[in-house]
Amino acid sequence: MNTELLLQLLVNGVIVGMLYGVVAMCFVLIYKSTQVVNFAQGEFLVLGGWVCLSLVVQMGLPFILAFIFTLVFMAIFGILVQQIILRPLIGEPIISVIMVTIGLSIFMQSLMNWIFGNDAKRFPDIFGSLSVITIGGLNVETAYVMSLVLSLLIMAVFYFFFRFTRHGLAMRATAFNQQIAQSLGISVKQTFAMAWAISALVSGVAGVVMGIVSAVSNSLAFVGIKVFPAVIVGGLDSIVGAVVGGLIIGVLENLAEFADGEYLHIGNLYTIAPFYVLIVILMIKPYGLFGTKDIERI
């Protein structure tokens, strides 16, 4: 058994899993606040990557400045999506809102294909000679380390925001019960807009990081689908579950790649393994590992 390869894949799995956990938190944030599953989350991620790459390559901005502008753009974009597309649907059946997010996903895919093209494009060399660093005898790309640091930072900010800030407490109250939150003077509409802004912003961060690690292309939208098993495994209404689910899926993917390459030789186990786990979890714990079980009284 190639122990060094296994260890390398496990490290990569943890790092990628943390990033999956961050994107999964965006799913959970939207669901807890608005009871909507955003199937355009992957397209949000791709949009962030394309915007940052365009600012760096075409506008000639330094990466840090382009990154900051991308975050501002994504936050505004999230607010506009909620205000223009989703706010008129308040009170409508949930399935109608979900179908709108699917339509938004298809529309954004087509628009980005038209504007940016179908070819994958790489960021310029951002880290220079430090593109690869050695940790404990393992060679790790600096972009992966940046991904891990940003993921931990975002998780810490999420914890502080929900635990100690006024807007975070208002969002928690809205997630618990919208009518009670409104009776306490909380603007539910403002909370919805804030949730979508944060979700779009964080997705943009993930898109930039993934674009640096590999390349920016519209196929990155598939990450939104791959993260969905992480959300279900952890629990659709649990922030902690999103992080744990992301780690499970990230590590599982890389273990599947190792087993496939060394022993099974199936060819696509890396892609389909998360969905096998999704099926198993739904059979055993339909609400996920940390999800809240709904009890209906008749």
C-alpha positions as CSV (number, residue, x, y, z in Angstrom):
1,M,0.0,0.0,0.0
2,N,1.3,3.4,-0.9
3,T,1.2,5.0,2.5
4,E,2.7,8.4,1.4
5,L,0.0,8.8,-1.3
6,L,-2.8,7.8,1.2
7,L,-1.5,10.4,3.7
8,Q,-1.3,13.1,1.0
9,L,-4.8,12.4,-0.2
10,L,-6.1,12.5,3.4
11,V,-4.5,15.9,3.9
12,N,-6.0,17.1,0.7
13,G,-9.4,15.6,1.7
14,V,-9.4,17.6,5.0
15,I,-8.5,20.8,3.2
16,V,-11.0,20.4,0.5
17,G,-13.6,19.2,3.0
18,M,-13.2,22.4,5.0
19,L,-14.0,24.4,1.8
20,Y,-17.0,22.1,1.1
21,G,-18.1,22.8,4.7
22,V,-17.9,26.6,4.0
23,V,-20.1,26.3,0.9
24,A,-22.4,23.9,2.8
25,M,-22.8,26.6,5.5
26,C,-24.2,28.9,2.7
27,F,-26.8,26.3,1.9
28,V,-27.7,26.0,5.6
29,L,-27.8,29.8,6.1
30,I,-30.3,30.3,3.3
31,Y,-32.4,27.3,4.4
32,K,-32.5,28.3,8.1
33,S,-33.4,31.9,7.3
34,T,-35.8,31.5,4.4
35,Q,-36.7,27.7,4.2
36,V,-35.4,27.7,0.6
37,V,-32.8,25.4,-0.9
38,N,-30.7,27.4,-3.3
39,F,-29.8,25.2,-6.2
40,A,-27.9,28.1,-7.8
41,Q,-25.2,28.0,-5.1
42,G,-22.7,26.4,-7.4
43,E,-23.2,29.2,-10.0
44,F,-22.6,31.8,-7.2
45,L,-19.3,30.1,-6.7
46,V,-18.4,30.2,-10.4
47,L,-19.4,33.9,-10.7
48,G,-17.0,34.9,-7.9
49,G,-14.2,33.1,-9.6
50,W,-14.8,34.6,-13.0
51,V,-15.2,38.2,-11.6
52,C,-11.9,38.0,-9.6
53,L,-10.1,36.5,-12.6
54,S,-11.4,39.2,-14.9
55,L,-10.3,41.9,-12.6
56,V,-6.8,40.5,-12.3
57,V,-6.3,39.6,-16.0
58,Q,-8.3,42.1,-17.9
59,M,-8.3,45.1,-15.5
60,G,-4.7,44.5,-14.3
61,L,-5.6,44.9,-10.6
62,P,-3.5,43.4,-7.9
63,F,-5.0,40.1,-6.6
64,I,-5.8,41.5,-3.1
65,L,-7.6,44.5,-4.5
66,A,-9.5,42.3,-7.0
67,F,-10.4,39.9,-4.3
68,I,-11.9,42.7,-2.1
69,F,-13.9,44.1,-5.1
70,T,-15.1,40.5,-5.8
71,L,-16.5,40.2,-2.3
72,V,-18.3,43.5,-2.5
73,F,-19.7,42.6,-5.9
74,M,-20.9,39.2,-4.7
75,A,-22.6,40.7,-1.6
76,I,-24.5,43.2,-3.8
77,F,-25.4,40.5,-6.2
78,G,-26.8,38.3,-3.4
79,I,-28.9,41.2,-2.2
80,L,-30.2,42.0,-5.7
81,V,-31.2,38.3,-6.3
82,Q,-33.2,38.3,-3.1
83,Q,-34.8,41.7,-3.7
84,I,-35.7,41.4,-7.3
85,I,-36.2,37.6,-7.9
86,L,-37.1,36.1,-4.5
87,R,-38.9,38.8,-2.5
88,P,-42.0,38.8,-4.8
89,L,-42.3,35.1,-4.1
90,I,-42.7,35.4,-0.3
91,G,-45.8,33.5,0.7
92,E,-45.8,31.3,-2.4
93,P,-45.4,27.5,-2.1
94,I,-41.8,26.5,-1.4
95,I,-41.7,24.3,-4.5
96,S,-42.2,27.5,-6.6
97,V,-39.3,29.2,-5.0
98,I,-37.1,26.2,-5.4
99,M,-38.0,26.0,-9.1
100,V,-37.0,29.7,-9.4
101,T,-33.5,28.9,-8.0
102,I,-33.2,26.1,-10.5
103,G,-34.1,28.5,-13.3
104,L,-31.7,31.1,-11.9
105,S,-29.0,28.4,-12.0
106,I,-29.7,27.6,-15.7
107,F,-29.8,31.3,-16.6
108,M,-26.5,32.1,-14.8
109,Q,-24.8,29.1,-16.5
110,S,-25.9,30.4,-20.0
111,L,-25.0,34.0,-19.2
112,M,-21.5,33.0,-17.9
113,N,-21.0,30.8,-21.0
114,W,-21.8,33.8,-23.2
115,I,-19.7,36.3,-21.3
116,F,-16.7,34.3,-20.2
117,G,-16.7,31.3,-22.6
118,N,-16.5,27.6,-22.0
119,D,-12.7,27.3,-21.7
120,A,-11.0,26.9,-18.3
121,K,-8.7,29.8,-17.4
122,R,-6.0,29.9,-14.7
123,F,-5.1,32.7,-12.4
124,P,-1.6,34.2,-12.9
125,D,1.1,32.9,-10.6
126,I,0.1,34.6,-7.3
127,F,2.5,32.9,-4.9
128,G,5.6,32.8,-7.1
129,S,8.3,30.6,-5.7
130,L,6.1,29.7,-2.7
131,S,3.5,27.9,-4.8
132,V,4.3,24.7,-3.0
133,I,5.4,24.3,0.7
134,T,6.5,21.3,2.6
135,I,4.6,20.4,5.8
136,G,5.7,17.3,7.7
137,G,7.4,15.9,4.6
138,L,4.3,16.4,2.5
139,N,4.2,18.8,-0.4
140,V,1.1,21.0,-0.2
141,E,0.1,23.7,-2.6
142,T,0.1,27.2,-1.0
143,A,-3.4,27.7,-2.5
144,Y,-4.6,24.7,-0.4
145,V,-3.1,26.2,2.7
146,M,-4.8,29.5,1.9
147,S,-8.0,27.6,1.4
148,L,-7.7,26.0,4.9
149,V,-6.8,29.3,6.6
150,L,-9.7,31.1,4.8
151,S,-12.1,28.3,5.7
152,L,-11.2,28.4,9.4
153,L,-11.4,32.2,9.4
154,I,-14.9,32.2,7.8
155,M,-16.1,29.6,10.3
156,A,-14.8,31.7,13.2
157,V,-16.5,34.8,11.7
158,F,-19.8,32.8,11.3
159,Y,-19.6,31.7,15.0
160,F,-18.8,35.2,16.3
161,F,-21.5,36.8,14.0
162,F,-24.3,34.4,15.1
163,R,-23.3,34.4,18.8
164,F,-22.5,37.9,19.6
165,T,-23.8,40.4,17.0
166,R,-27.2,42.0,16.9
167,H,-27.8,41.0,13.2
168,G,-26.6,37.5,13.9
169,L,-29.1,37.1,16.8
170,A,-31.9,38.6,14.6
171,M,-31.0,36.0,11.9
172,R,-31.2,33.2,14.5
173,A,-34.5,34.4,15.7
174,T,-35.9,34.6,12.2
175,A,-34.6,31.1,11.5
176,F,-36.4,29.9,14.6
177,N,-39.8,31.5,13.9
178,Q,-40.4,34.3,11.4
179,Q,-43.7,35.5,13.0
180,I,-42.2,35.7,16.5
181,A,-39.1,37.5,15.1
182,Q,-41.3,40.0,13.4
183,S,-43.4,40.6,16.5
184,L,-40.1,41.5,18.3
185,G,-39.4,44.2,15.8
186,I,-37.0,42.3,13.6
187,S,-37.2,43.1,9.9
188,V,-37.6,39.7,8.3
189,K,-37.1,41.1,4.8
190,Q,-33.8,42.7,5.8
191,T,-32.7,39.5,7.4
192,F,-33.5,37.6,4.2
193,A,-31.4,40.0,2.2
194,M,-28.5,39.7,4.6
195,A,-28.6,35.9,4.5
196,W,-28.4,36.0,0.7
197,A,-25.6,38.6,0.7
198,I,-23.5,36.5,3.1
199,S,-24.2,33.4,1.2
200,A,-23.2,34.9,-2.1
201,L,-20.1,36.5,-0.6
202,V,-18.8,33.3,1.0
203,S,-19.5,31.4,-2.2
204,G,-17.5,34.0,-4.1
205,V,-14.6,33.3,-1.7
206,A,-14.8,29.6,-2.4
207,G,-14.9,30.2,-6.1
208,V,-11.8,32.3,-6.1
209,V,-9.9,29.7,-4.0
210,M,-11.0,26.8,-6.1
211,G,-10.1,28.8,-9.2
212,I,-6.6,29.4,-7.9
213,V,-6.2,25.7,-6.9
214,S,-7.3,24.4,-10.3
215,A,-8.7,26.8,-12.9
216,V,-11.8,28.9,-13.3
217,S,-14.4,27.3,-15.5
218,N,-18.2,26.8,-15.5
219,S,-17.7,23.2,-14.5
220,L,-16.9,24.5,-11.0
221,A,-20.7,24.8,-10.6
222,F,-20.7,21.1,-10.0
223,V,-19.2,21.8,-6.6
224,G,-22.7,23.0,-5.6
225,I,-24.1,19.6,-6.4
226,K,-21.2,17.8,-4.7
227,V,-21.7,19.9,-1.6
228,F,-25.4,19.0,-1.4
229,P,-24.5,15.5,0.0
230,A,-22.4,17.2,2.7
231,V,-25.5,19.4,3.7
232,I,-27.8,16.3,3.9
233,V,-25.2,14.2,5.8
234,G,-24.7,17.0,8.4
235,G,-28.3,18.1,8.5
236,L,-30.0,20.7,6.4
237,D,-30.6,23.1,9.4
238,S,-27.3,22.7,11.2
239,I,-24.2,24.9,10.7
240,V,-22.0,22.5,12.7
241,G,-23.5,19.7,10.6
242,A,-22.5,21.5,7.4
243,V,-18.8,21.7,8.5
244,V,-18.8,18.0,9.6
245,G,-20.6,16.9,6.5
246,G,-18.1,18.8,4.3
247,L,-15.2,17.2,6.1
248,I,-16.7,13.7,5.7
249,I,-17.4,14.2,2.0
250,G,-13.9,15.7,1.3
251,V,-12.1,12.9,3.1
252,L,-14.4,10.3,1.6
253,E,-13.7,11.5,-2.0
254,N,-10.0,11.2,-1.6
255,L,-10.2,7.8,0.1
256,A,-12.4,6.7,-2.8
257,E,-9.8,8.0,-5.3
258,F,-7.1,6.1,-3.4
259,A,-9.1,2.8,-3.3
260,D,-10.1,3.2,-7.0
261,G,-6.5,3.9,-8.1
262,E,-4.9,1.2,-6.0
263,Y,-7.4,-1.6,-6.0
264,L,-10.8,-1.2,-7.6
265,H,-10.0,0.5,-10.9
266,I,-13.7,1.5,-11.5
267,G,-12.8,4.9,-12.9
268,N,-15.4,7.3,-11.4
269,L,-15.6,6.3,-7.7
270,Y,-14.3,9.8,-6.7
271,T,-17.3,11.4,-8.2
272,I,-20.1,9.0,-7.1
273,A,-18.9,8.1,-3.6
274,P,-20.5,11.1,-1.9
275,F,-23.9,10.2,-3.4
276,Y,-23.6,6.6,-2.1
277,V,-23.1,8.1,1.4
278,L,-26.0,10.4,0.8
279,I,-28.3,7.5,0.1
280,V,-27.0,5.5,3.2
281,I,-27.5,8.5,5.5
282,L,-31.0,9.2,4.2
283,M,-31.9,5.5,4.9
284,I,-30.4,5.6,8.5
285,K,-30.9,9.2,9.6
286,P,-33.2,11.1,7.2
287,Y,-32.6,14.4,9.0
288,G,-28.8,14.0,8.9
289,L,-26.3,13.6,11.7
290,F,-27.1,17.0,13.3
291,G,-30.4,17.9,11.8
292,T,-33.5,18.6,13.8
293,K,-36.3,16.1,13.5
294,D,-39.6,17.7,12.8
295,I,-42.5,16.4,14.9
296,E,-46.0,16.9,13.5
297,R,-48.9,16.7,15.8
298,I,-52.4,15.8,14.4
